[in-house]
């Protein structure tokens, strides 16, 4: 009988971001999935992407504004202007262009300075033929396209978010470790207010800040690479032959901590998992510290 994995007495170091939620709908679930997939493309890390973006959850027709199948997506960037630019570009390139879609706000506009203009910018694609409609406090734009109209809400809200919650899962073999993190991803994907922005929710190429090559902002995290034992100061223990990272972005410290707890509780029961750790830079990267042994603390992740 295998023993329980070691859970390092360490913390995941996360940082403040700005976040938005959008609701994308379409004629059927297949088209929703295609629009979401395209919208979320090239959005794994702000190290090299304009935003970190992912599917939060799919929505049933009775959960959407227009009574059609839909999905909620979350987008994160370092500030409101960067977020607005990324979200508007992605909606214009990947949602407007997809058959039958519509796009709505997923967050209220609490303050004018927090709003993100979506339809307010994309309406110009209508070349003067666009039509504005207002219902209560919500304004929508009907933009003519070749299969009818693209309906897009004028603005959406943005809120403070958190990027970089993480788990490092160390296993005996690649297959066992991958199986474990896949199970963890499945559990985390059931939760609200969080996304896993990397492909399949899993990171194989964990990074450290900086590089021997000056133009690079980040480079491979050599301390966690099994093939570099003997060539670098390794963080790996003797039997650990594969490491996968799960990175979590969320709308609150509570949401990130809950997702980390769900992932940790899943992988620690899986065969071949030897140790669970987390990535940090000694507190120099961000103020949100999610200690693995204190994830159930209501104050976990709140800056001290």
Residue pairs with C-beta under 8 A, 6 or more apart in sequence:
2 271
2 272
4 268
5 170
5 267
5 268
5 273
5 274
5 275
5 276
6 274
6 275
6 276
7 264
7 268
7 275
7 276
7 292
7 293
8 275
8 276
8 277
8 278
8 292
9 291
9 292
9 293
10 277
10 278
10 280
10 291
10 292
11 278
11 280
11 289
11 290
11 291
11 292
12 164
12 165
12 166
12 167
12 260
12 278
12 279
12 280
12 289
12 290
12 292
13 164
13 278
13 279
13 280
13 281
13 283
13 285
13 286
13 288
13 289
13 290
14 162
14 163
14 164
14 165
14 166
14 256
14 286
14 288
14 289
14 290
14 301
15 162
15 163
15 164
15 285
15 286
15 287
15 288
16 160
16 161
16 162
16 163
16 286
16 287
16 288
17 46
17 52
17 76
17 77
17 78
17 160
17 161
17 162
17 163
17 249
18 76
18 77
18 78
18 79
18 80
18 82
18 83
18 158
18 159
18 160
18 161
19 74
19 75
19 76
19 83
19 158
19 159
19 160
19 161
19 249
19 251
20 74
20 75
20 83
20 87
20 106
20 107
20 116
20 156
20 157
20 158
20 159
21 56
21 72
21 73
21 74
21 75
21 105
21 106
21 107
21 156
21 251
22 39
22 72
22 73
22 75
22 87
22 91
22 103
22 104
22 105
22 106
22 118
22 156
23 59
23 64
23 65
23 70
23 71
23 72
23 103
23 104
23 105
23 106
24 32
24 35
24 36
24 39
24 70
24 71
24 73
24 95
24 101
24 102
24 103
24 104
25 32
25 59
25 64
25 65
25 66
25 68
25 69
25 70
25 71
25 101
25 102
25 103
25 104
26 32
26 35
26 68
26 69
26 70
26 98
26 99
26 100
26 101
26 102
27 68
27 69
27 99
27 100
28 69
29 58
29 69
31 98
31 99
31 100
31 101
32 58
32 69
32 70
32 71
32 101
33 71
34 98
35 71
35 94
35 95
35 98
35 101
36 55
36 71
36 73
38 93
38 94
38 95
38 98
39 53
39 73
39 90
39 91
39 94
39 95
40 53
40 54
40 55
40 73
40 197
41 94
42 49
43 49
43 50
43 51
43 52
43 53
43 54
43 75
43 90
43 197
44 52
44 197
44 198
44 199
44 203
45 52
45 197
45 198
45 207
45 247
46 52
46 76
46 77
46 78
46 163
47 207
47 217
47 218
50 77
50 82
50 85
50 86
50 89
51 75
51 76
51 77
51 82
51 83
51 86
51 87
51 90
52 75
52 76
52 77
52 163
52 195
52 197
52 249
53 73
53 74
53 75
53 76
53 86
53 90
53 195
53 197
54 73
54 74
54 195
54 196
54 197
54 249
55 71
55 72
55 73
55 195
56 71
56 72
56 73
56 74
56 192
56 193
56 194
56 195
57 71
57 72
57 189
57 192
58 69
58 70
58 71
59 69
59 70
59 71
59 72
60 69
61 67
61 68
61 69
61 70
63 70
64 70
64 104
65 104
66 102
66 104
66 151
68 102
72 106
73 106
73 195
74 161
74 193
74 194
74 195
74 249
74 251
75 83
75 86
75 87
75 90
76 83
76 161
76 163
76 195
76 197
76 249
77 83
77 86
80 113
80 114
80 116
80 158
83 116
83 158
84 116
84 117
84 158
87 116
87 118
87 156
88 116
88 117
88 118
88 121
88 122
91 103
91 118
91 122
91 152
92 121
92 122
92 125
95 101
95 103
96 103
96 122
96 125
96 143
96 145
96 150
96 152
99 147
100 147
100 148
101 150
102 150
102 151
102 152
103 118
103 119
103 150
103 151
103 152
103 153
104 152
104 153
104 156
105 118
105 138
105 153
105 155
105 156
105 157
106 156
107 156
107 157
107 158
107 159
108 157
109 115
109 155
109 156
109 157
110 157
110 159
114 157
114 158
114 159
115 155
115 156
115 157
115 158
116 155
116 156
116 157
116 158
117 154
117 155
118 152
118 153
118 154
118 155
118 156
119 139
119 140
119 141
119 143
119 152
119 153
119 154
119 155
120 141
120 154
120 155
122 141
122 143
122 150
122 152
123 130
123 132
123 141
123 143
123 152
124 130
125 143
126 141
126 143
126 144
129 144
130 141
130 142
130 143
130 144
131 141
131 142
132 139
132 140
132 141
132 142
132 154
133 139
133 140
133 141
133 142
134 140
138 153
138 154
139 153
139 154
139 155
140 151
140 152
140 153
140 154
141 151
141 152
141 153
141 154
142 149
142 150
142 151
143 149
143 150
143 151
143 152
159 251
161 249
161 250
161 251
162 249
162 250
162 251
162 252
162 253
162 256
162 288
162 301
163 249
164 247
164 248
164 249
164 285
164 286
164 288
165 247
165 248
165 249
165 250
165 256
165 257
165 259
165 260
165 288
165 290
165 301
166 245
166 246
166 247
166 248
166 260
166 278
166 279
167 184
167 245
167 246
167 260
167 263
167 264
167 267
167 276
167 277
167 278
167 292
168 206
168 224
168 243
168 244
168 245
168 276
168 277
168 278
168 279
169 177
169 180
169 181
169 184
169 243
169 244
169 245
169 246
169 267
169 273
169 276
170 177
170 236
170 237
170 240
170 242
170 243
170 273
170 274
170 275
170 276
170 277
171 177
171 180
171 240
171 241
171 242
171 243
171 244
171 272
171 273
171 274
172 239
172 240
172 241
172 242
172 272
172 273
172 274
173 241
173 242
173 272
174 241
174 242
175 272
176 242
176 270
176 271
176 272
176 273
177 242
177 243
177 244
177 272
177 273
178 202
178 242
178 244
179 270
179 271
179 272
180 266
180 267
180 270
180 271
180 272
180 273
181 201
181 202
181 244
181 246
181 263
181 267
182 200
182 202
183 266
183 267
183 270
184 246
184 262
184 263
184 264
184 266
184 267
185 196
185 200
185 201
185 202
185 246
185 263
187 262
187 263
187 265
187 266
188 194
188 196
188 201
188 246
188 248
188 259
188 262
188 263
189 196
189 201
190 262
191 255
191 258
191 259
191 262
192 255
193 250
193 251
193 252
193 255
194 248
194 249
194 250
194 251
194 255
194 256
194 258
194 259
195 248
195 249
195 250
196 202
196 246
196 247
196 248
196 249
197 247
197 249
198 247
201 246
202 244
202 245
202 246
203 244
203 245
203 246
203 247
204 244
204 245
205 220
206 220
206 221
206 224
206 243
206 245
206 279
207 218
207 219
207 220
207 221
208 218
208 219
208 220
208 221
208 222
208 223
209 217
209 218
209 281
209 285
210 216
210 217
210 218
210 219
211 217
211 218
211 219
212 219
213 219
221 279
222 228
222 231
222 232
223 232
223 233
223 234
223 235
223 236
224 234
224 235
224 236
224 243
225 232
225 243
226 236
226 240
226 241
226 242
226 243
228 234
229 236
235 277
236 243
237 274
237 275
239 274
240 274
240 275
245 279
246 263
248 256
248 259
248 260
248 263
249 256
250 256
250 259
253 288
253 290
253 300
253 301
253 302
254 298
254 301
256 288
256 290
256 301
257 290
257 295
257 296
257 297
257 300
257 301
258 295
260 290
260 292
260 295
261 295
261 296
264 276
264 292
264 295
267 273
267 276
268 276
276 292
277 292
278 290
278 292
280 289
283 289
287 303
287 304
288 301
288 302
288 303
289 301
289 303
289 304
290 300
290 301
291 297
291 300
294 300
